[in-house]
């Protein structure tokens, strides 16, 4: 694994360079570099500077509000939080198995979320770097420039995302922050008209998804040496897996592999996650640092998300995506693929799988059933885990006799990737910036490394301890007259 690039020198003797905010990501974060007189990088860190504390907001609320309430964590992946919360409160009402229709409606909703979120990230946020170059003119690095230079590619990306949003709208009533999942099932059946509306375009969507895989693969392979080297870190990987080893987004057991592809744990009941995963808190970020207990905090950090899922699974249960996965696995020659930019290739393979799975579900006889809800005996604890677009997402609730939430814990996908993102920017800083004159284009290399993970920073901001505070008084020339700090570290 990559060795931490940290300085033993006093920060006061070093020059501080800041990227604030990191752009083309969801939420607010910044990167700080400490450079010596010869521009050697002595420290590189990703700081999450916004605090939201949703775990506290959830406490004191009745459990049945949670699937709607937690969606407000994010406008990009609300369905992920909606479904993770629903799976947790299913357990609170004693339900371990939904009706076939409710289960398939939730899965259809989840595939729509995967499709729209992955398309948004790849085409809108990351493709400008990949198509124009990491150090290209800053004004070109946006979706408008992509549409002008590559209109066919840009429009396919926009339409892929729109289709995923339409799947969500047909089930939840609107594209963002709708309602669908409730304790023990779903609140609305899918009509024949809604089903047929989605079927009209699904074959075209599958074809465009295949084009997206080809584009991501070709971009990665176009400069293998740089793309393998860029933000290259060796890590463990974790995610859900189906009992037969297939790629699984909605429900399965947890599998973790080490950097060589050896199993750490497999088919783990995710309700036991607290025995296998712990979280650290560090004073310079609001985002926690999870790790695998058996490996310890220094070696136990891991990656989640598309790269982890494609590395971990044994096959994908839709034919076109499985063919694409085999090509990806062939590139790794039997070993896990570690290059951070390979996240994009893996992400588009998942888009293709989502499109194929949507068609299969729309043609399934159960999808328009009306048996939507089941009930069981009350419980006092529920744990819901799904694979969100960005990786494994945990929602854990405890309730009292009045059905009020007394405890909540969330491990958000981006939180699991926290150490990996920091390691990635350290590797990029050491490889591309060390000893160089710092330019905007070189600084964008750090942002490219972060964007590979598709971080959702506002989802992942939780902290323990005292909130840091820094107050500066400036004169008319914007010179600092006085500064007061509490709990602030470099």
Number of C-alpha atoms within 10 A of each C-alpha: 11 14 9 12 17 13 14 7 12 7 16 9 11 19 14 16 14 14 17 13 16 22 17 19 21 20 19 19 22 17 21 16 23 23 23 17 10 10 16 18 25 21 23 28 23 26 23 24 19 17 18 15 17 19 17 13 12 21 18 15 15 15 26 19 15 22 27 21 19 24 23 17 19 19 15 20 23 23 32 27 29 26 29 28 34 31 29 28 31 28 24 27 21 19 21 14 14 21 18 14 23 29 20 19 27 22 20 25 25 26 29 28 28 29 29 27 23 24 25 22 25 23 24 21 21 21 24 22 21 18 15 16 14 19 15 17 11 13 8 16 23 18 21 15 15 22 19 12 14 13 13 11 18 19 15 19 25 17 16 28 24 18 20 29 21 22 26 26 20 21 26 22 15 14 19 18 23 17 20 26 29 24 26 27 26 25 16 20 20 17 15 11 10 17 18 12 14 18 15 10 12 18 14 13 23 22 14 20 28 20 16 26 22 16 18 23 20 13 19 21 16 11 10 12 10 14 17 18 16 21 30 23 20 21 24 26 27 28 32 33 26 19 13 11 19 20 25 20 24 23 18 23 19 21 24 26 21 19 18 14 17 13 14 15 16 17 17 16 12 20 17 11 15 11 11 14 19 19 17 12 15 12 18 16 23 25 31 26 22 21 24 24 16 14 14 12 16 9 15 18 25 24 29 27 26 28 29 27 28 27 25 24 19 18 20 21 15 17 13 17 25 20 14 23 23 15 13 21 17 12 13 13 10 12 14 25 27 24 20 25 27 23 24 29 26 24 31 27 29 30 30 27 27 27 28 23 20 25 18 12 18 22 14 13 9 17 22 20 17 16 16 20 19 18 17 13 9 14 18 18 21 22 25 24 31 26 26 28 29 26 28 27 27 23 25 21 26 21 22 15 9 8 17 18 21 18 16 20 17 22 22 24 27 29 30 28 27 27 22 26 26 21 26 28 26 28 24 24 25 18 14 15 22 17 16 13 10 14 10 12 15 18 21 19 22 27 24 26 23 27 26 23 29 30 25 24 25 23 30 27 24 24 19 13 9 9 12 15 10 10 10 11 11 12 9 6 6 8 10 11 9 10 10 10 11 11 12 12 10 13
